Every structure is written in C-alpha cells, then in structure tokens.
C-alpha cells in the first residue's frame, strides 16, 4: 500500500467539499421544527400506549387478584 501524497489529498478533499450542497437557513429551521413536532407526537403516542397497557394490566390483575 503506497503512502498518499498529503497535498494531493487536501486538494481532493477541498474539491469534494466544494460539491456539497449545503441547506439554507430556512430549510434547517423547518427541518428542526418538524423533528421537534414529530418527537412530541411520538412521546404522546407512547405515553397513551403505556397508559392503556397499564390500565389493562391493572384491570386484569385486579380482577384475578381477588
């Protein structure tokens, strides 16, 4: 395996970074807001599922527990 030329490597890295299409500020803000909304909806959903399961198990165990 040959040792890569560091200068050539840096040039190639700069060339690749120049090809990157960076998101606009608006895109970043909207995406961040969507992530927070979806995280909140997911938290609410799993809280409701937890409540239903807990309520169901309490009912079953209370019924059979005597």
mmCIF file of the C-alpha atoms, coordinates in Angstrom:
data_MODEL
# 
_entry.id   MODEL 
# 
loop_
_atom_site.group_PDB 
_atom_site.id 
_atom_site.type_symbol 
_atom_site.label_atom_id 
_atom_site.label_alt_id 
_atom_site.label_comp_id 
_atom_site.label_asym_id 
_atom_site.label_entity_id 
_atom_site.label_seq_id 
_atom_site.pdbx_PDB_ins_code 
_atom_site.Cartn_x 
_atom_site.Cartn_y 
_atom_site.Cartn_z 
_atom_site.occupancy 
_atom_site.B_iso_or_equiv 
_atom_site.pdbx_formal_charge 
_atom_site.auth_seq_id 
_atom_site.auth_comp_id 
_atom_site.auth_asym_id 
_atom_site.auth_atom_id 
_atom_site.pdbx_PDB_model_num 
ATOM 1  C CA . UNK A 1 1  ? 0.000   0.000   0.000  1.00 0.00 ? 1  UNK A CA 1 
ATOM 2  C CA . UNK A 1 2  ? 1.510   3.303   -1.102 1.00 0.00 ? 2  UNK A CA 1 
ATOM 3  C CA . UNK A 1 3  ? 1.640   6.356   1.117  1.00 0.00 ? 3  UNK A CA 1 
ATOM 4  C CA . UNK A 1 4  ? -0.732  9.022   -0.237 1.00 0.00 ? 4  UNK A CA 1 
ATOM 5  C CA . UNK A 1 5  ? 0.563   12.472  -1.063 1.00 0.00 ? 5  UNK A CA 1 
ATOM 6  C CA . UNK A 1 6  ? -0.826  14.788  1.671  1.00 0.00 ? 6  UNK A CA 1 
ATOM 7  C CA . UNK A 1 7  ? -1.020  17.805  -0.667 1.00 0.00 ? 7  UNK A CA 1 
ATOM 8  C CA . UNK A 1 8  ? -2.996  15.841  -3.237 1.00 0.00 ? 8  UNK A CA 1 
ATOM 9  C CA . UNK A 1 9  ? -5.245  14.509  -0.504 1.00 0.00 ? 9  UNK A CA 1 
ATOM 10 C CA . UNK A 1 10 ? -6.046  18.033  0.747  1.00 0.00 ? 10 UNK A CA 1 
ATOM 11 C CA . UNK A 1 11 ? -6.775  19.175  -2.817 1.00 0.00 ? 11 UNK A CA 1 
ATOM 12 C CA . UNK A 1 12 ? -9.163  16.262  -3.326 1.00 0.00 ? 12 UNK A CA 1 
ATOM 13 C CA . UNK A 1 13 ? -10.904 16.951  -0.017 1.00 0.00 ? 13 UNK A CA 1 
ATOM 14 C CA . UNK A 1 14 ? -11.407 20.608  -0.950 1.00 0.00 ? 14 UNK A CA 1 
ATOM 15 C CA . UNK A 1 15 ? -12.718 19.549  -4.345 1.00 0.00 ? 15 UNK A CA 1 
ATOM 16 C CA . UNK A 1 16 ? -15.270 17.204  -2.753 1.00 0.00 ? 16 UNK A CA 1 
ATOM 17 C CA . UNK A 1 17 ? -16.351 19.739  -0.124 1.00 0.00 ? 17 UNK A CA 1 
ATOM 18 C CA . UNK A 1 18 ? -16.973 22.281  -2.893 1.00 0.00 ? 18 UNK A CA 1 
ATOM 19 C CA . UNK A 1 19 ? -19.503 19.831  -4.413 1.00 0.00 ? 19 UNK A CA 1 
ATOM 20 C CA . UNK A 1 20 ? -21.574 19.660  -1.221 1.00 0.00 ? 20 UNK A CA 1 
ATOM 21 C CA . UNK A 1 21 ? -24.934 21.427  -1.437 1.00 0.00 ? 21 UNK A CA 1 
ATOM 22 C CA . UNK A 1 22 ? -25.480 22.975  1.987  1.00 0.00 ? 22 UNK A CA 1 
ATOM 23 C CA . UNK A 1 23 ? -29.054 23.563  3.218  1.00 0.00 ? 23 UNK A CA 1 
ATOM 24 C CA . UNK A 1 24 ? -30.384 27.092  3.554  1.00 0.00 ? 24 UNK A CA 1 
ATOM 25 C CA . UNK A 1 25 ? -31.164 28.579  6.957  1.00 0.00 ? 25 UNK A CA 1 
ATOM 26 C CA . UNK A 1 26 ? -34.892 28.223  6.209  1.00 0.00 ? 26 UNK A CA 1 
ATOM 27 C CA . UNK A 1 27 ? -34.502 24.511  5.407  1.00 0.00 ? 27 UNK A CA 1 
ATOM 28 C CA . UNK A 1 28 ? -32.574 23.925  8.637  1.00 0.00 ? 28 UNK A CA 1 
ATOM 29 C CA . UNK A 1 29 ? -35.166 25.776  10.735 1.00 0.00 ? 29 UNK A CA 1 
ATOM 30 C CA . UNK A 1 30 ? -38.128 23.966  9.127  1.00 0.00 ? 30 UNK A CA 1 
ATOM 31 C CA . UNK A 1 31 ? -36.460 20.577  9.463  1.00 0.00 ? 31 UNK A CA 1 
ATOM 32 C CA . UNK A 1 32 ? -35.624 21.267  13.114 1.00 0.00 ? 32 UNK A CA 1 
ATOM 33 C CA . UNK A 1 33 ? -39.221 22.286  13.846 1.00 0.00 ? 33 UNK A CA 1 
ATOM 34 C CA . UNK A 1 34 ? -40.513 19.133  12.135 1.00 0.00 ? 34 UNK A CA 1 
ATOM 35 C CA . UNK A 1 35 ? -38.172 16.975  14.209 1.00 0.00 ? 35 UNK A CA 1 
ATOM 36 C CA . UNK A 1 36 ? -39.400 18.580  17.461 1.00 0.00 ? 36 UNK A CA 1 
ATOM 37 C CA . UNK A 1 37 ? -43.058 18.161  16.425 1.00 0.00 ? 37 UNK A CA 1 
ATOM 38 C CA . UNK A 1 38 ? -42.572 14.515  15.471 1.00 0.00 ? 38 UNK A CA 1 
ATOM 39 C CA . UNK A 1 39 ? -40.656 13.831  18.688 1.00 0.00 ? 39 UNK A CA 1 
ATOM 40 C CA . UNK A 1 40 ? -43.501 15.365  20.716 1.00 0.00 ? 40 UNK A CA 1 
ATOM 41 C CA . UNK A 1 41 ? -46.130 13.360  18.808 1.00 0.00 ? 41 UNK A CA 1 
ATOM 42 C CA . UNK A 1 42 ? -44.131 10.186  19.328 1.00 0.00 ? 42 UNK A CA 1 
ATOM 43 C CA . UNK A 1 43 ? -43.845 10.911  23.067 1.00 0.00 ? 43 UNK A CA 1 
ATOM 44 C CA . UNK A 1 44 ? -47.608 11.477  23.322 1.00 0.00 ? 44 UNK A CA 1 
ATOM 45 C CA . UNK A 1 45 ? -48.343 8.294   21.360 1.00 0.00 ? 45 UNK A CA 1 
ATOM 46 C CA . UNK A 1 46 ? -46.123 6.108   23.532 1.00 0.00 ? 46 UNK A CA 1 
ATOM 47 C CA . UNK A 1 47 ? -47.486 7.737   26.699 1.00 0.00 ? 47 UNK A CA 1 
ATOM 48 C CA . UNK A 1 48 ? -51.008 6.821   25.596 1.00 0.00 ? 48 UNK A CA 1 
ATOM 49 C CA . UNK A 1 49 ? -49.940 3.271   24.733 1.00 0.00 ? 49 UNK A CA 1 
ATOM 50 C CA . UNK A 1 50 ? -48.274 2.974   28.148 1.00 0.00 ? 50 UNK A CA 1 
ATOM 51 C CA . UNK A 1 51 ? -51.417 4.256   29.870 1.00 0.00 ? 51 UNK A CA 1 
ATOM 52 C CA . UNK A 1 52 ? -53.665 1.801   28.000 1.00 0.00 ? 52 UNK A CA 1 
ATOM 53 C CA . UNK A 1 53 ? -51.388 -1.145  28.758 1.00 0.00 ? 53 UNK A CA 1 
ATOM 54 C CA . UNK A 1 54 ? -51.035 -0.129  32.422 1.00 0.00 ? 54 UNK A CA 1 
ATOM 55 C CA . UNK A 1 55 ? -54.805 0.341   32.777 1.00 0.00 ? 55 UNK A CA 1 
ATOM 56 C CA . UNK A 1 56 ? -55.485 -3.002  31.093 1.00 0.00 ? 56 UNK A CA 1 
ATOM 57 C CA . UNK A 1 57 ? -52.985 -4.890  33.205 1.00 0.00 ? 57 UNK A CA 1 
ATOM 58 C CA . UNK A 1 58 ? -54.279 -3.257  36.407 1.00 0.00 ? 58 UNK A CA 1 
ATOM 59 C CA . UNK A 1 59 ? -57.793 -4.348  35.480 1.00 0.00 ? 59 UNK A CA 1 
ATOM 60 C CA . UNK A 1 60 ? -56.763 -7.914  34.663 1.00 0.00 ? 60 UNK A CA 1 
ATOM 61 C CA . UNK A 1 61 ? -54.568 -8.283  37.750 1.00 0.00 ? 61 UNK A CA 1 
ATOM 62 C CA . UNK A 1 62 ? -57.215 -6.662  39.972 1.00 0.00 ? 62 UNK A CA 1 
ATOM 63 C CA . UNK A 1 63 ? -59.887 -8.989  38.622 1.00 0.00 ? 63 UNK A CA 1 
ATOM 64 C CA . UNK A 1 64 ? -57.851 -12.145 39.092 1.00 0.00 ? 64 UNK A CA 1 
ATOM 65 C CA . UNK A 1 65 ? -56.008 -10.902 42.174 1.00 0.00 ? 65 UNK A CA 1 
ATOM 66 C CA . UNK A 1 66 ? -59.091 -11.021 44.301 1.00 0.00 ? 66 UNK A CA 1 
# 
